[in-house]
Structure formats: C-alpha cells, structure tokens
Amino acid sequence: MKKLVLLCFLGGVCLLGSKLKAQSGVAESPIVGADFLHRSQPHRGGETRSDTFLQQTNEAENYSSPFLSRGQSTVEGGPIILSSAYPWRVFGLSSQTGFSLADDSTSQGQGEGNTFAQVGRLHVELPFAIAPDTLSLTYWDNFLKEHTEVTPGVKIDLVAEKGTFFEGNAGYKVYRWDLPDMQAPLTFSIRNGSNHLFRYWTLLTGDQVKIRLDLNSGKSYFSGPSAPFFKAQYEVDRLAEEQRFNEMPLMVTGNPDRMLSDSLIAALYERSLQLPSELYNPMWFVVRGKTDAKLLEKYLAKPLVDYPMIAQLPHLTAELEAEDAELIRQKAYGTTLSLILSKIKLGRTLLKEDPHASQFRKLEASFPIPETGNYISAELLAALYDLTLLRGNLSGQSANKLLASYPSEISDRIMGLYLLDRFKRLESNQAEAVSQVLESVELPWVRELVLELQSKSLTGSPLQTSSLLDQEGNPFTLDQLKGKAVVLSFWISGCKFCVKYYQNALEPVFNQWRDHENVVFVSVNADPDQARWKEEVISGMYSHPDMIQLHQDAGSGILADYQISTFPQKLLVSPDYRLFQLTTTQYSADQLSEKITEMLELPSDSFSPKPRQQ
C-alpha cells in the first residue's frame, strides 16, 4: 500500500516548523520560453520581470510547505469521479501485422499487404508574408510544468517550407512535424518568439492533423483524421480567452481614492463609468476585507456548468472518441477552475467562514476528478495543484488528507510539482523534503526526476559540471578552485534584479572577503551575445571586474547541470568541492557573509573581514 506523507499548510511557508524566506525577484533566461505561471517573457535587452510578479495562480509565498509535517489521516468524502481509463487510439490497428493502412485514405502506400506503421503528423500553415522562418516546439512525454527547472521537455525547431499550389497552400509557410515514437499521449506547445500559437495541447498516438492559422483573416482551419480533437482544443482555448476578454478588470488596492486623486486618472475612470454597461466593464477596485466579499459572491455563486467552456462540452465532444472527449473535459474543467481560483484567492481570508466557506466546498465538490489514467492534462493538473494549495492554506490540513481522495497518479504529480518547483527556496530543508517525497511518490517518472535532483543538487553532493569560457575564450574548469569556498553568481544583461542583488548584497560581501585567501567569487553570465557580456562586465553593474568572469550558453554546461534558467541565482561550493547551497533566495549582505563563514567552518566571530582600502 502506498504510504502518503503529511503536508502542512500554515500561515507562512514552513518546513518542520521552520519559517522559509519568501522568494525574491528573479528574471528568466534569454533563451528558454515563457512559463504560464511564473516565467517572464524571453529577454530582449530591456528590463526583465520578477517571477513573483507573474504568480497569477500559485502565490507560493502565501502557502505552507506541503511535504514535511507528519501524522495519519482519514478519507472524508471525495470529489466527483470521472471514468478515465484511456485506451489510447492507434489508427489502423491490426492484430497480426501491427498496423495496416490498406483502407486508410491518408496512406502513402497502396495495394494489399501494405503493413507499415502509420506515422503521426502535425502540419501547420501560416501566411507567408508574416510567418517566421522557424517556430519553436517543446513537447513532454511527462508533464508537470513548462519550466526547465521542473520538466524541461524536448525542444526542437520547426523550419518553414514554402507552400506550393500542388498542396493547395501557395502563399503560406508550412511547418511539419513527424511525431516521435510514443506509447502514451504527450503535451506540446508551439510558439513564435514569446507568443504561443498552441499551449498545453495534447497529441495522441497516430494523430494526423493539418492546421491553417490565417493570421490575416483571424480564422483557423483544421483537416485530417484528428481534426475534430484539435479543433476542440482550439475552441477551449478560444473560449478561455473570450472569458478573460469579458471579465471585469480588477485592481487590488488598499486605497483607491489615493490613485484617483490624480486628475487625469480620475477623468479617465469617470469616462469609463459613462460607457454603456451592456458593452463595457468598468474597473473593479478590490479592497481587502471590504469589497472582496462581493468578489467571492460573484465567482462562488455561479455553478461550474454555467461557465462557457463547461456549457459547450456536449457540443465540443460530440464527434470525439471517448478518450478524446475525456481529455477535452479535463482541459475545459481545469482551465475554468484556474480562472476562478485566480479571482477567489483575492478574498481567501473570507473563505474560512460561512457563507463563503460552504459555497467554496460546494464548488470543490462539483469539480470532476479522473479515476485513474497515466495522462493528466496540463490544465487539470495546474488547477488541482492550486486548489490543493488553497485548501491547505484555509484548513491547515496535512496533504495526505487533502490528497487522499485523489488517484495516486494525481497526488504524485502534485507532490512532485511542489518539490521540483520550490526546491531552490527550501534552503536547509531540501534533503528532508526530497526524502519524504520519495517515501510517498510511486509514479516512476516523477521518482526519476526527484532522484536526479537528489543526486546532483543536495548539499554535500560533489560538484558535477563541464568547463566554462573565460573572457579570452579559453576553457575554465571550476575544479582548479578546489580548497577554496566559491561563490558563483549567475546573471543576464537587462535583469534589474541581478543589478539589485549585486549592489545590495554581492558587492559589499565581495569587498569584505576579497582579500581572504580561501574565498573566491565567480561571476557567470548567460547572455546569448558574448560581446554584450564583456561590455556589461566593464560597466560594473552586475559584478565586480576583479571577480573571475565566466560565460555559459543558456541551457548548457553548468546551467543545464543545475537547471538554472532564472536569474539571479547562487551556487555556493565548499572547499572540498561539494555543493553547499543552490538557491534563488536573495540573501542580504549579512546572510551571504554568514554562508561563507559556514563554508569555511569558521566560528561566527573568528574572522571579521574588512573592505579593501582604496
């Protein structure tokens, strides 16, 4: 029998009673794509935004760590269960030959005896004049989150071909992808720069679909054996965007009058109030403890079945096979719940008392949960993850009680996602968190991700990485720094949080310790343009020129080994060449100096470094 660990959700982030620091601002890698919940837009040389500014559905700082409190639990009721044993479809299945395409109009072969396996294909067309030469595609055999530090996935470039009149697509660029060998569904996203064409869509074994996105007319077309399934995914996304389009804009503020004291802003607000209410929604100021009750009433009083994506499910799934229809239901319910949770969390302090508490329980009970299944849609997982965090925050219950009614395929994903997404903020509790998740999680691929984290990133693990490049273009191996405490700081140009961290913490600590013979500071840049990196080193905005200045291409070397894609980050290496701390926590100067003292195993008052005399 599966052993579930206890999760505690108290007022702040906690592990075994220890308070954790809230995550500070970080910026994203200039190479990897944007993440739905946490990631900033790909870097283009301007200001980068903090992860914390984009936490629309997680709000991690408001929730306790779910992994390290212990105890027993009982199952009390449970959510609605949907059947979801997925016999994933394969076209033309033959019991004797594997696959037969003799009767398949899409087959490239002809005649009897044609027994080769049908290849799944994705074909996308965009108008030639505005289509890029390359689209970026990422796919995941197993998905937790679109973030390289959680489930990085496989990234490939789809290179455009020029359409021809022979194929009926003259005037379009064509992007083709032959699906990889797959035993189960996979999740994929396609983007043009920072703009996603498809996000968190599902591909099944043998799927064949041709999609034309006519950006000039704003219309989309689907054809091929799998067209109804992909058209349904497109329609769920469209309905989600339409719901957002029709939402009343919200602004959370403690004092709306102060903002409206500006005459220009007040005039614009007054003008918005004069517009016809049938067509326009004026700004809704949410004042905690005052107007958030009205917000809760708006979103808790409305049954899930009345939301557009849910109401349209009979129409969206009418032409689909059972397993396809189930995935569309997951996508629709997950997307809807995420939209609702992002609003009602603004009034979560009122959710502990009736009538809002009972309304919230009613909403929770109406949300359907798959019975089982190896594949869970990205939208459903994100919604259940947020729901679990919110429930724990409200009730203080352990996670084994919160997750007891969920199939292990879902509870394992939720625990794995929490650990992998927050590992670098857990500080000294990392090892305990990893150990207890491994005691509970059974899904092999989730265990594999956690075991990899354990082998590389825990305190005491030997540093494992290849060489970096110095400013002269020569390889630089970190093992030549053995015997010294090493402070590695990772940054990218244009990251205002990197500048702030350097100026407030790293620079004063560098000046304190620079003359200590057993302490070394290493600055690692991940800019795609090495010339700009060298210019920024000279500027002194991100690091001190006297630090060891190194470069690493994003997604490679030490950045890949330790899954560093948000900046700034720190990696502290003890003199015995073992990892001392891998963290995104933005230390103060005193905290960072204390870490160095610990790495050197010095008494806290045995060494008092002084700034170098100018």
Disulfide bonds with the S-S distance in Angstrom:
none
